[in-house]
Amino acid sequence: MDNNSQGSGGFKGGLGGLFGGGGAPEYSNTELAGVPLTGMSPLSPYLNVDPRFLVQDTDEFILPTGANKTRGRFELAFFTIGGSCMTGASLGALNGLRLGLKETRDMAWSKPRNVQILNMVTRQGASWANSLGSVALLYSAFGVAIEKARGAEDDINTVAAGTLTGMLFKSSGGLKSAARGGLVGLAVSGAYALYNNWDHLTGSSPTSRLY
């Protein structure tokens, strides 16, 4: 057994000496784990990357020169209209459920009562969704038109769009109804603009209110 091992070792040594690697020590993976690869050519040029360049401290999208980082009124219009319709449908469904239970409280639980409640829920949900969706559509349309006409985006567009939306939405009831609708739109849009600029008006940062 020893003779065989010595013979195989001599044979390996002879081959190593023949190919120029005679007597080369063998290292384990544990010993090679901490050896730096300095001076060695990488397997691929794409692997030779400084990890510091992989950290993104800025936005990962490219904007045209002079473009705003926030979305404009036209982009927000789709979200506003869709969100208003869904909110109106949810609130209308709850109101329809309340009215249905109130109108059928003298009836026993049966199929006619369930059908009547369901009809009230769907009717009120569709009505509220239509109303809030129409208001959102008018507000978005006025906001985009005013922004294009003025060439600026500020709170004046918000207040003007809200006022015109209230006036047009209630214009079918006459001048007085349109005036009341305009005042309501002015108050709501003014409160919204005041809320967005509250930190600027008070001179406090948004994070200071957390402490």
N, C-alpha and C positions, 0 to 999 in steps of 0.2 A: 504493500500500500504506500509506504514512504517512497519506494523507488518510482512508483507511477507518478506520485505527486511531484517528485523532484524532476522526473522526466518531462512532465507536462509544463512545469515551470521553466525548465531549460528550453523547451520548445518555444514557449511564448516569448522568452527573452531573446531567443535567436531570431524569431520573426520580428520582434521589436527592434533589434539591432539592425536587421536587414532593411526595414523601412524607415529607419532614422528615429525611431522612438524608443530606443533601448533604455530600460531602466526607468521609464516614466512612472511616477507614483500615481496610485489610484486614490481618488477622493470620494467621499460619500456625499449624498445630497445635502445632508445637514451641514457639512463643512463648506459646501459651495453656496449655501443660501445667503450668506452675508457678503459675498465677494461682489464689489461693484463692477459694472460693465463699462467702466471708463476706458476709452481707447478701442473698444470693439465696435465694429460696424453693425448697426441694427439690421434686423431681418427685413424690415420695410421702412421706407422713409416716413410713412404715416404713423409709425409707432414712436418716433423720436419727437415727442411733443412735450412742451413744458406744461405741467398741470395748472399753472397760474393762468394760462390763456383759456382754460376751460371754464373759469368762473365768470359769469355774466353779471356785471354790475350795472349795466344799462339795459334799455329796452331791446328786446329781441326782434324788433321790426324796424324797417327803414321808412321814414316819412319824407315826402317831397319837401323842398325848401319852402319855408313859410307856412307849412301845414300845421294845424292844431292837433295836439295829441288826444283831445277829447272828441267824441263823436258829435256830429252836427245834428241839427234839428231833423233833417231828413232821415238820417239813420235811426234816430230815437223815435221817429213817428210810428214805425212799425211796432216797436215794443210798447209804446204808449197806447196805441189803438187796441192791440191784442190784449194787453193787461187790463185795460178798462172794460173790454167786453167780458173777459173772464171774471173780473171782480163784480161787474153788474149782474152776470148770470148767477154767481154764488149768493150775492145779497138778495137778489130777486127770488131765488129758490127758497131761501130761509124765510123771507117775508110771505111767500106763497104758502109755505108749510104752516106758518102761524095763522094766516087767514083761513086756510082750509080747515085746520083744527078748530078754529073759532066758529066757523059757519056750520060745521057738522058735529058740534058737541052734543046736540040732542039726538043724533043718530047712533044706532048700535054699530059696533065694528063689523062691517060686512063689505062685500065687493063694491056695491054702489058708493059707499063712503070712501073707500080707498081710491076709486076712480076719480071721484070729485076732488079729493085732496091732490092727487097726481096732476089733474088738469090745472088746478090752481097753481101748483108749483111750476109747471112748465110755462104757463101763461105769464106769471110774474117774472120768472127768470128770463124769458125772451124779451119782455118789455123793458126790464132794467138793463139788460145787456144792450138792447138797441139804443136806449137813451144815453148811457154812459159812452158807448161806442161812437155815437153821433157827436157828443161833446168833445171827445178825444180827437175825432177826425177834423172837426172844425178848428180846434185849438192848434193842431199840428199844421193844418193847411195855412192858417193865418200866420203862425210862427215862421214857417218856411218862406211865405210870400214877403213878410216884413223884413226878414233877414236878407233876402235877395234884393229888396228895394233899397234898404239902408246900407247894405254892404258891411254890416257889423253885427256882432252877436253879443248882446248884453241883456240886462234886466228890463230895459225899455221894451224889447221885443216880447218878453214874457208878459209884462203888464198889459201891453197893447193887445196881444193875442188873446189874453184872458178876457179883457173887456169886450172886444169884438165878438168873441165866442158867446158870451152871455147875452149880448144884445141880439145876435142873430138867432140864437136858440129859442129865445122868448119873443121873437118879433111877430109870430103869428097871433099873439094876444093883443096887439096894438102897441102904441107908443109908450104908454105907461108900463106895460109888461116888459117891453124891450129895455126901457130905462132901468127897471128893477133888475132885470137880468144882467145888464151892463154893470150895475153897482155890485152885484154879487160876484161877477167875474173879476171886477177890479179888486174887490176885497180878497178873494181867494188867491189870485195871482200876486197881489201885493204882499200877502202873508208868506207865500212861497218864496218870493224874491227876498223878503226880509230874513227868512230862515236861512237861505243860502249865503247871505252876506252878514250873518250875525257875528261871526268871528272877526270879520274885517271891521265891522262897526264898533265892536267892543274892544278891539285891539288885542284879543287873546287868541292863542293858537288852539287848534282842535285838540291837541294832546294835553293841554293844561287843564281841561275840564275833567280828565280822568284821575287826577290826583287831588 
